[in-house]
Amino acid sequence: MRTHSLARLAAAGAFALSALLPAVTHAQAKTLRFVAHADVKILDPTFTTAYISRNFGYMVYDTLFAQDAHGKAQPQMVDKYSTSKDGLAWTFTLRPGLKFSDGTPVTSNDAVASIERWASRDTFGGAMKSAGAQWAVVDDKTFKLTLKEPFGMVLDALAKPSGFPPVVMPARLAKLPTNAPIAEVLGSGPFLFKRDEWLPGSKTVFVKNPNYVARSEPPSGLAGSKKPHFDRVEWLYLPDSNSAVAALKKGEVDFIEQVPADYITPLRSDANVKLLSAGTQQAQLIMNQLHPPFNNPKVRQAVLKAVSQAKFNAAMGYPLDMRMPYCGTYFICGSANETLAGAEPFRTPDIAKAKQMLAEAGYKGEKVVLLVTSDVPYLNALSLVALQTMRQIGLNVEGVTMDWSSIGARRAKKDAPESGGWSAYATVANEFAINSPIVSTYLSAACGNTLPGWPCDKKLDELRTAWIRETVPAKRKQALDAFQARAFEVVPYAVLGQYTPAAAARKELKGPEKLWSGIPNVWVLDK
């Protein structure tokens, strides 16, 4: 319950923001003030699938290819490319004049090292390696890919937008061990990270990269020109929703990446604010499959049987027109890959049946550590409903509360739950990160993967490979159905619901309608 008056809340918002406003030395800089959805702590988008680190990556790095607004892969850092008739040999040439933010040239060695780092962690990269992918430097601007088997999604892989996007960094950084995040930031993208102004927990600052060479094409999605209109971008972390909304209404910030659900309806009637779709999202419960009890797929099925998507969606508080009562696919309802295969046994939540399934699975009361997000309202709501649902079916669950960035670090630990590890956490995924078996991070069941939760099912991985290789549309649909049916048997994660969140911009901000499906490509913004 809120007990503060509106005046006090607005004053609190202004006070909170005043500490984050730039010093007078930045007064002449054209500045975008952007309220980010979380605090950034991990500066390496190749280490974590956390969206805040991914978004950081797009500010300071560029990619070889990028998806345009229609989801089609377009050359980005690549100038030209060619492929053999059998699709087993590819040649790529970098655009002339590309430089890192320190002025050193971007070379093929950097591109190949960056791809190899990405491929060691990413599902798409792993699938390419299974097809025999080998990368080789030809000269400073040219590199090659050879395959042992056809892989018709090479460009889609190199343009993957989320869940370990294949960003380009210097080879010396790309070749560092992948078991820890890279601390140094030396980018190839439109902005420079101002480490000297970084205030973890409150503000992250970027300035225009003077060495960035933009493409000539207009921006479209994540493709085309990324030449910034702003000299300076300040990511402000304002976990208090009242402060963030009050600052937006007063014009002290320009954009809120994710509007708290209970502020959406009031902001719809504010003439000074534009509300925008932030893309379709899927809520998820990730379960750690290394340790009991979630190393048992029957236990995971029991949890899924208890999930009421309507209850989880309602808890987040979004208006009825922004949430679905139920979605029975792993691949986003309304997408090209929507399928209901295997979903029927879990369509209707049943706590009593879930209790029975848990007992039949042989659950012995093992401790479940659920990581509860404290600083992202919708994740906090999902976490609390998950906690309640698990307790209702008889799981011995303990909630451990921490901020989202800390969860991002803890979920990489493989320790047992009782020894500082974890059992489960709630998260969300953008539609483009889960709309097919190859891009969906948590449906990668290749044993030995590096994903938090470490899903491992040989049959599911084989079915995914069959879908990748099938080119006949009717047979590909059959392969998709078989893949999802198996997914409901082994439950790599539990779908908690589908919804459409909102972002908000000041009316004077130009270009927010060009922002792309939940990834803040802020170089399109101007005022």
C-alpha positions as CSV (number, residue, x, y, z in Angstrom):
1,M,0.0,0.0,0.0
2,R,1.3,3.5,-0.9
3,T,1.1,5.9,2.1
4,H,3.0,8.9,0.7
5,S,1.1,11.9,-0.8
6,L,1.6,12.7,-4.5
7,A,3.5,15.9,-3.6
8,R,5.9,14.0,-1.4
9,L,6.4,11.3,-4.0
10,A,7.2,13.9,-6.7
11,A,9.6,15.7,-4.3
12,A,11.3,12.3,-3.6
13,G,11.6,11.7,-7.3
14,A,13.2,15.1,-7.9
15,F,15.6,14.6,-5.0
16,A,16.6,11.1,-6.2
17,L,17.2,12.4,-9.7
18,S,19.2,15.5,-8.6
19,A,22.1,13.4,-7.5
20,L,22.3,11.8,-11.0
21,L,22.1,14.9,-13.2
22,P,25.2,15.8,-15.0
23,A,27.7,18.4,-13.8
24,V,27.8,21.8,-15.3
25,T,30.7,20.8,-17.5
26,H,28.3,18.7,-19.5
27,A,25.7,21.5,-19.9
28,Q,26.4,22.0,-23.6
29,A,26.3,18.3,-24.5
30,K,23.1,17.1,-26.2
31,T,22.0,14.6,-23.6
32,L,19.5,11.7,-23.6
33,R,18.4,10.7,-20.1
34,F,17.2,7.1,-20.2
35,V,15.8,5.2,-17.2
36,A,17.1,1.7,-17.7
37,H,15.2,-1.4,-16.5
38,A,18.0,-2.6,-14.2
39,D,21.4,-1.7,-12.9
40,V,24.3,-2.8,-15.1
41,K,27.0,-4.7,-13.3
42,I,28.3,-7.2,-15.9
43,L,29.8,-5.2,-18.8
44,D,30.4,-8.3,-21.0
45,P,27.4,-9.3,-23.2
46,T,29.2,-12.6,-24.1
47,F,29.1,-13.7,-20.5
48,T,25.5,-13.4,-19.5
49,T,22.1,-13.5,-21.1
50,A,20.9,-10.6,-18.9
51,Y,19.2,-8.0,-21.1
52,I,20.8,-5.1,-19.3
53,S,24.2,-6.5,-20.2
54,R,23.0,-7.1,-23.8
55,N,21.7,-3.6,-24.0
56,F,25.1,-2.3,-22.7
57,G,26.7,-4.3,-25.5
58,Y,24.7,-2.7,-28.2
59,M,25.8,0.8,-26.9
60,V,29.5,0.1,-27.2
61,Y,29.9,-2.8,-29.7
62,D,28.8,-3.5,-33.3
63,T,28.1,-6.8,-35.0
64,L,29.0,-8.3,-38.4
65,F,25.4,-8.7,-39.4
66,A,22.2,-7.3,-37.8
67,Q,18.5,-7.9,-38.0
68,D,16.5,-5.1,-39.6
69,A,13.0,-4.0,-38.6
70,H,11.5,-6.9,-40.6
71,G,13.8,-9.5,-38.9
72,K,16.0,-10.0,-41.9
73,A,19.8,-10.3,-41.5
74,Q,21.7,-7.4,-43.1
75,P,25.4,-6.7,-43.4
76,Q,26.6,-4.4,-40.6
77,M,30.4,-4.4,-40.1
78,V,30.6,-6.6,-43.2
79,D,30.9,-4.8,-46.5
80,K,30.4,-7.8,-48.8
81,Y,30.1,-11.6,-48.6
82,S,29.7,-14.6,-50.9
83,T,28.9,-18.3,-50.6
84,S,29.5,-21.4,-52.7
85,K,26.6,-23.1,-54.5
86,D,26.6,-25.9,-51.9
87,G,26.6,-23.4,-49.0
88,L,29.7,-25.0,-47.5
89,A,32.1,-22.1,-48.1
90,W,31.6,-18.5,-47.2
91,T,33.8,-15.4,-47.6
92,F,33.3,-12.1,-45.8
93,T,35.0,-8.7,-46.2
94,L,34.9,-6.0,-43.6
95,R,33.9,-2.4,-44.4
96,P,36.8,-0.1,-44.9
97,G,37.9,2.3,-42.1
98,L,36.4,0.4,-39.2
99,K,38.0,1.2,-35.9
100,F,37.7,0.4,-32.2
101,S,37.0,3.2,-29.8
102,D,40.7,3.7,-29.1
103,G,41.4,4.3,-32.8
104,T,43.0,1.0,-33.6
105,P,41.7,-0.7,-36.8
106,V,39.2,-3.6,-36.7
107,T,40.7,-6.6,-38.5
108,S,39.6,-10.0,-39.6
109,N,41.5,-11.5,-36.7
110,D,39.3,-9.5,-34.3
111,A,36.2,-10.7,-36.1
112,V,37.2,-14.4,-36.1
113,A,38.2,-14.3,-32.4
114,S,34.9,-12.6,-31.5
115,I,32.9,-15.2,-33.4
116,E,34.8,-18.1,-31.9
117,R,34.2,-16.7,-28.4
118,W,30.5,-16.3,-29.1
119,A,30.2,-19.8,-30.7
120,S,31.7,-21.4,-27.5
121,R,28.7,-20.1,-25.5
122,D,25.8,-19.6,-27.8
123,T,23.2,-22.2,-29.1
124,F,23.4,-20.9,-32.6
125,G,27.2,-21.0,-32.5
126,G,27.1,-24.5,-31.1
127,A,24.8,-25.6,-33.9
128,M,27.2,-24.2,-36.5
129,K,30.1,-26.0,-34.8
130,S,28.1,-29.3,-35.0
131,A,27.9,-28.6,-38.8
132,G,31.7,-28.5,-38.8
133,A,32.1,-24.7,-38.9
134,Q,35.7,-23.5,-39.2
135,W,36.7,-19.9,-39.3
136,A,39.9,-18.6,-40.9
137,V,41.6,-15.3,-41.5
138,V,42.6,-14.6,-45.1
139,D,44.0,-11.0,-44.7
140,D,43.3,-8.0,-42.5
141,K,39.9,-7.4,-44.1
142,T,38.8,-10.9,-45.3
143,F,37.9,-14.1,-43.4
144,K,36.3,-17.4,-44.4
145,L,33.9,-19.9,-43.0
146,T,33.9,-23.5,-44.1
147,L,31.3,-26.1,-43.2
148,K,31.2,-29.9,-43.4
149,E,27.4,-29.9,-43.6
150,P,25.0,-27.4,-45.1
151,F,23.7,-24.9,-42.5
152,G,21.1,-22.6,-44.1
153,M,21.0,-20.1,-41.2
154,V,24.6,-18.7,-41.2
155,L,23.5,-15.1,-41.6
156,D,20.7,-15.5,-39.1
157,A,23.3,-16.8,-36.6
158,L,25.6,-13.8,-37.2
159,A,22.7,-11.4,-36.8
160,K,21.3,-13.0,-33.6
161,P,20.0,-10.1,-31.6
162,S,19.8,-11.4,-28.1
163,G,21.0,-14.1,-25.7
164,F,24.7,-13.7,-26.4
165,P,24.7,-11.4,-29.5
166,P,27.9,-11.9,-31.5
167,V,29.5,-8.5,-30.8
168,V,32.9,-7.7,-32.2
169,M,35.7,-6.9,-29.8
170,P,39.5,-6.8,-30.0
171,A,41.0,-10.3,-30.4
172,R,43.1,-10.0,-27.3
173,L,39.9,-9.6,-25.3
174,A,37.9,-12.2,-27.2
175,K,40.5,-14.8,-26.5
176,L,40.3,-14.3,-22.7
177,P,38.8,-17.3,-20.8
178,T,35.0,-17.4,-21.0
179,N,34.5,-18.5,-17.4
180,A,34.6,-14.9,-16.2
181,P,33.2,-11.7,-17.6
182,I,35.6,-9.4,-19.4
183,A,36.2,-6.2,-17.4
184,E,37.8,-4.0,-20.0
185,V,35.4,-2.3,-22.5
186,L,36.9,-1.5,-25.9
187,G,34.1,-1.3,-28.3
188,S,33.4,-1.2,-32.0
189,G,30.0,0.5,-31.7
190,P,28.4,4.0,-31.6
191,F,29.2,5.0,-28.0
192,L,32.1,5.1,-25.6
193,F,31.6,3.8,-22.0
194,K,32.7,6.6,-19.6
195,R,34.1,4.4,-16.8
196,D,35.2,7.5,-14.9
197,E,31.6,8.6,-14.6
198,W,30.1,5.2,-13.8
199,L,28.2,5.1,-10.6
200,P,27.1,1.5,-10.1
201,G,23.7,1.5,-8.6
202,S,22.7,4.9,-10.0
203,K,24.2,6.0,-13.4
204,T,26.0,4.7,-16.4
205,V,27.3,7.2,-18.9
206,F,28.1,6.9,-22.6
207,V,29.4,9.5,-25.1
208,K,29.5,9.5,-28.8
209,N,32.4,7.4,-30.2
210,P,34.4,9.7,-32.5
211,N,36.0,6.7,-34.2
212,Y,32.7,5.0,-35.1
213,V,32.1,4.6,-38.9
214,A,28.4,4.3,-39.5
215,R,26.8,2.6,-42.5
216,S,25.2,4.8,-45.1
217,E,21.8,3.1,-45.0
218,P,19.1,4.5,-42.7
219,P,18.6,2.7,-39.3
220,S,16.2,-0.2,-39.4
221,G,15.9,-2.4,-36.3
222,L,19.5,-3.1,-35.3
223,A,20.8,-2.7,-38.8
224,G,21.8,0.4,-40.8
225,S,23.4,3.6,-39.5
226,K,24.0,3.8,-35.8
227,K,25.3,7.3,-35.9
228,P,24.0,8.9,-32.7
229,H,22.0,12.1,-32.5
230,F,23.0,12.6,-28.9
231,D,26.5,13.5,-27.7
232,R,25.8,11.9,-24.4
233,V,23.5,9.2,-23.0
234,E,22.9,8.7,-19.3
235,W,21.4,5.5,-18.2
236,L,19.7,6.3,-14.9
237,Y,18.9,3.5,-12.5
238,L,15.8,4.6,-10.5
239,P,14.4,1.5,-8.8
240,D,11.7,3.6,-7.1
241,S,8.9,3.7,-9.6
242,N,7.4,7.0,-8.2
243,S,10.7,8.8,-8.7
244,A,11.1,7.5,-12.3
245,V,7.6,8.5,-13.4
246,A,7.7,11.8,-11.6
247,A,10.9,12.6,-13.3
248,L,9.4,11.7,-16.7
249,K,6.3,13.8,-16.2
250,K,8.5,16.8,-15.2
251,G,10.8,16.4,-18.2
252,E,13.8,15.5,-16.1
253,V,14.2,12.3,-18.0
254,D,13.4,11.6,-21.6
255,F,12.5,7.9,-21.6
256,I,11.6,5.0,-19.3
257,E,12.5,1.7,-20.8
258,Q,9.9,-0.3,-18.9
259,V,7.0,1.5,-17.3
260,P,5.8,0.0,-14.0
261,A,2.5,-1.8,-14.7
262,D,0.3,0.3,-12.4
263,Y,1.5,3.6,-14.0
264,I,0.5,2.6,-17.5
265,T,-3.2,3.6,-17.3
266,P,-2.5,7.1,-15.8
267,L,0.3,7.8,-18.3
268,R,-2.1,7.0,-21.2
269,S,-4.0,10.2,-20.4
270,D,-0.9,12.4,-20.0
271,A,-0.5,14.7,-23.0
272,N,3.2,15.1,-22.5
273,V,4.0,11.4,-22.6
274,K,4.0,8.9,-25.4
275,L,3.4,5.2,-24.5
276,L,5.0,2.6,-26.7
277,S,5.0,-1.2,-27.0
278,A,8.2,-2.7,-25.6
279,G,7.7,-5.9,-27.6
280,T,6.0,-9.2,-26.7
281,Q,7.5,-10.9,-23.7
282,Q,7.4,-14.4,-22.3
283,A,7.7,-14.9,-18.5
284,Q,9.7,-18.0,-17.5
285,L,10.8,-20.0,-14.5
286,I,14.3,-21.3,-15.0
287,M,15.1,-24.4,-12.9
288,N,18.6,-25.7,-12.1
289,Q,18.9,-29.2,-13.6
290,L,22.3,-30.0,-12.0
291,H,21.0,-30.6,-8.5
292,P,17.9,-32.1,-6.8
293,P,15.0,-31.8,-7.0
294,F,15.0,-30.2,-10.5
295,N,17.4,-32.6,-12.0
296,N,14.3,-34.8,-12.2
297,P,12.1,-33.9,-15.2
298,K,9.1,-35.4,-13.4
299,V,9.5,-32.7,-10.7
300,R,9.8,-30.0,-13.3
301,Q,6.6,-31.3,-14.9
302,A,4.9,-31.1,-11.5
303,V,5.8,-27.4,-11.2
304,L,4.5,-26.8,-14.7
305,K,1.2,-28.5,-13.9
306,A,0.7,-26.0,-11.0
307,V,1.5,-22.9,-13.1
308,S,-1.5,-20.6,-13.7
309,Q,-0.4,-18.3,-16.5
310,A,-3.4,-16.0,-15.8
311,K,-2.3,-15.7,-12.1
312,F,1.3,-14.9,-13.0
313,N,0.3,-12.4,-15.6
314,A,-2.2,-10.7,-13.3
315,A,0.4,-10.4,-10.5
316,M,2.6,-8.3,-12.8
317,G,-0.3,-5.8,-12.9
318,Y,-0.4,-5.0,-16.6
319,P,-3.8,-4.0,-18.0
320,L,-6.0,-6.7,-19.5
321,D,-5.3,-5.6,-23.1
322,M,-1.5,-6.2,-22.6
323,R,-1.6,-9.8,-21.4
324,M,-2.8,-13.2,-22.6
325,P,-4.8,-15.5,-20.4
326,Y,-2.9,-18.5,-21.7
327,C,-0.3,-19.4,-24.3
328,G,0.4,-23.0,-25.0
329,T,3.6,-22.7,-27.1
330,Y,7.2,-22.2,-26.2
331,F,7.6,-20.0,-29.3
332,I,5.3,-17.0,-28.7
333,C,1.6,-17.1,-29.6
334,G,1.1,-15.4,-32.9
335,S,4.6,-16.1,-34.2
336,A,5.4,-18.2,-37.3
337,N,6.5,-21.1,-35.1
338,E,3.4,-21.2,-32.8
339,T,2.5,-24.9,-32.1
340,L,0.4,-26.5,-29.4
341,A,2.1,-29.9,-29.6
342,G,2.5,-31.5,-26.1
343,A,0.8,-28.6,-24.3
344,E,-2.7,-30.1,-23.6
345,P,-1.8,-31.9,-20.3
346,F,-0.6,-28.6,-18.8
347,R,-3.2,-26.3,-20.2
348,T,-5.3,-26.3,-17.0
349,P,-3.4,-25.7,-13.7
350,D,-4.2,-28.2,-11.0
351,I,-2.5,-27.9,-7.6
352,A,-3.9,-31.3,-6.4
353,K,-2.7,-33.0,-9.5
354,A,0.7,-31.3,-9.2
355,K,1.1,-32.5,-5.6
356,Q,0.3,-36.0,-6.8
357,M,2.9,-35.7,-9.6
358,L,5.5,-34.4,-7.2
359,A,4.9,-37.4,-4.9
360,E,5.1,-39.8,-7.8
361,A,8.4,-38.2,-8.9
362,G,9.9,-39.3,-5.6
363,Y,10.5,-35.9,-4.1
364,K,12.3,-36.3,-0.8
365,G,12.0,-32.8,0.6
366,E,15.2,-31.4,-0.9
367,K,15.7,-27.7,-0.3
368,V,14.7,-25.4,-3.1
369,V,16.4,-22.0,-3.2
370,L,14.4,-19.6,-5.3
371,L,16.1,-16.3,-6.2
372,V,13.7,-13.5,-5.7
373,T,14.3,-10.3,-7.7
374,S,14.1,-7.2,-5.5
375,D,14.6,-4.3,-7.9
376,V,12.5,-5.1,-11.0
377,P,8.8,-4.9,-10.1
378,Y,7.5,-7.4,-12.6
379,L,10.2,-9.9,-11.9
380,N,9.5,-9.5,-8.2
381,A,5.8,-10.3,-8.8
382,L,6.7,-13.4,-10.8
383,S,9.1,-14.5,-8.1
384,L,6.6,-14.2,-5.3
385,V,3.9,-16.1,-7.2
386,A,6.4,-18.8,-8.0
387,L,7.3,-19.0,-4.3
388,Q,3.7,-19.4,-3.4
389,T,3.0,-22.0,-6.1
390,M,6.0,-24.1,-5.1
391,R,4.9,-24.1,-1.5
392,Q,1.3,-25.0,-2.5
393,I,2.5,-28.2,-4.1
394,G,4.8,-29.2,-1.2
395,L,8.2,-28.1,-2.2
396,N,10.6,-27.1,0.6
397,V,11.3,-23.7,-0.9
398,E,13.3,-20.7,0.5
399,G,13.2,-17.3,-1.1
400,V,16.5,-15.5,-1.3
401,T,16.0,-11.8,-2.2
402,M,18.6,-9.8,-4.2
403,D,18.8,-7.3,-7.1
404,W,18.6,-8.6,-10.7
405,S,22.3,-7.9,-11.4
406,S,23.3,-10.0,-8.4
407,I,21.0,-12.8,-9.6
408,G,22.8,-12.6,-13.0
409,A,26.1,-13.3,-11.2
410,R,24.8,-16.0,-8.8
411,R,23.0,-18.0,-11.5
412,A,26.4,-18.8,-13.1
413,K,27.3,-20.8,-10.0
414,K,27.1,-24.5,-10.2
415,D,27.3,-25.0,-6.4
416,A,24.5,-27.0,-4.7
417,P,21.6,-24.8,-3.5
418,E,22.5,-25.4,0.2
419,S,26.1,-24.4,-0.6
420,G,25.5,-20.9,-2.1
421,G,24.0,-22.0,-5.4
422,W,20.4,-21.8,-6.5
423,S,17.4,-23.9,-7.6
424,A,15.2,-21.5,-9.6
425,Y,14.5,-17.9,-10.6
426,A,11.9,-16.1,-12.7
427,T,12.9,-14.1,-15.8
428,V,11.4,-12.9,-19.1
429,A,12.5,-13.1,-22.7
430,N,11.8,-10.9,-25.7
431,E,9.9,-12.6,-28.6
432,F,12.9,-12.5,-30.9
433,A,15.0,-14.4,-28.3
434,I,12.6,-17.4,-28.1
435,N,10.6,-17.6,-31.4
436,S,12.3,-20.7,-32.8
437,P,14.2,-23.8,-31.5
438,I,17.5,-22.3,-32.5
439,V,17.3,-18.8,-31.0
440,S,15.6,-19.9,-27.7
441,T,18.4,-19.9,-25.2
442,Y,16.8,-22.1,-22.6
443,L,15.6,-24.7,-25.1
444,S,19.2,-25.5,-25.9
445,A,19.5,-29.0,-24.4
446,A,23.0,-29.9,-25.7
447,C,24.7,-31.4,-22.8
448,G,27.8,-29.5,-21.6
449,N,26.2,-26.1,-22.4
450,T,27.1,-23.0,-20.4
451,L,23.5,-21.8,-19.8
452,P,22.3,-21.1,-16.2
453,G,20.2,-24.1,-15.4
454,W,22.3,-26.4,-17.6
455,P,19.5,-28.2,-19.4
456,C,20.6,-31.5,-20.8
457,D,18.5,-33.8,-23.0
458,K,20.1,-35.7,-25.9
459,K,16.8,-36.4,-27.6
460,L,15.6,-32.8,-27.5
461,D,19.0,-31.7,-29.0
462,E,18.7,-34.2,-31.8
463,L,15.1,-33.0,-32.6
464,R,16.4,-29.4,-32.7
465,T,19.1,-30.5,-35.1
466,A,16.5,-32.2,-37.3
467,W,14.4,-29.0,-37.4
468,I,17.5,-27.0,-38.3
469,R,18.4,-29.3,-41.2
470,E,14.9,-29.9,-42.6
471,T,14.0,-27.6,-45.6
472,V,10.7,-29.0,-46.7
473,P,8.0,-26.8,-45.1
474,A,5.5,-29.6,-44.2
475,K,8.3,-31.8,-42.7
476,R,9.8,-28.8,-40.9
477,K,6.4,-28.2,-39.2
478,Q,6.4,-31.9,-38.1
479,A,9.9,-31.5,-36.8
480,L,8.9,-28.4,-34.9
481,D,5.9,-30.2,-33.3
482,A,8.1,-33.1,-32.3
483,F,10.6,-30.8,-30.8
484,Q,8.0,-29.0,-28.6
485,A,6.3,-32.2,-27.6
486,R,9.6,-33.4,-26.3
487,A,10.1,-30.0,-24.5
488,F,6.9,-30.6,-22.6
489,E,8.2,-34.0,-21.5
490,V,11.6,-32.7,-20.2
491,V,10.6,-29.1,-19.3
492,P,13.8,-27.1,-20.0
493,Y,11.9,-24.3,-18.3
494,A,8.3,-23.5,-17.4
495,V,6.4,-20.9,-19.4
496,L,4.7,-18.5,-16.9
497,G,2.8,-16.4,-19.4
498,Q,2.9,-14.0,-22.3
499,Y,2.3,-10.2,-22.2
500,T,3.2,-6.9,-23.8
501,P,5.0,-4.4,-21.6
502,A,5.2,-0.6,-22.3
503,A,7.9,2.0,-22.6
504,A,7.3,5.7,-22.2
505,A,8.9,8.8,-23.8
506,R,8.5,12.5,-23.5
507,K,6.4,13.9,-26.4
508,E,9.3,16.0,-27.7
509,L,11.5,13.0,-28.2
510,K,11.8,12.1,-31.8
511,G,12.0,8.6,-33.2
512,P,10.7,6.4,-30.3
513,E,8.4,4.5,-32.7
514,K,11.7,3.3,-34.4
515,L,12.9,1.5,-31.2
516,W,13.0,-2.2,-31.9
517,S,11.0,-4.7,-30.0
518,G,12.4,-4.3,-26.5
519,I,16.1,-3.5,-27.4
520,P,16.8,0.2,-26.9
521,N,18.6,1.1,-30.1
522,V,18.9,4.7,-28.8
523,W,20.8,5.9,-31.8
524,V,17.5,6.4,-33.6
525,L,16.3,8.9,-31.0
526,D,16.6,12.7,-31.3
527,K,15.1,15.9,-29.9
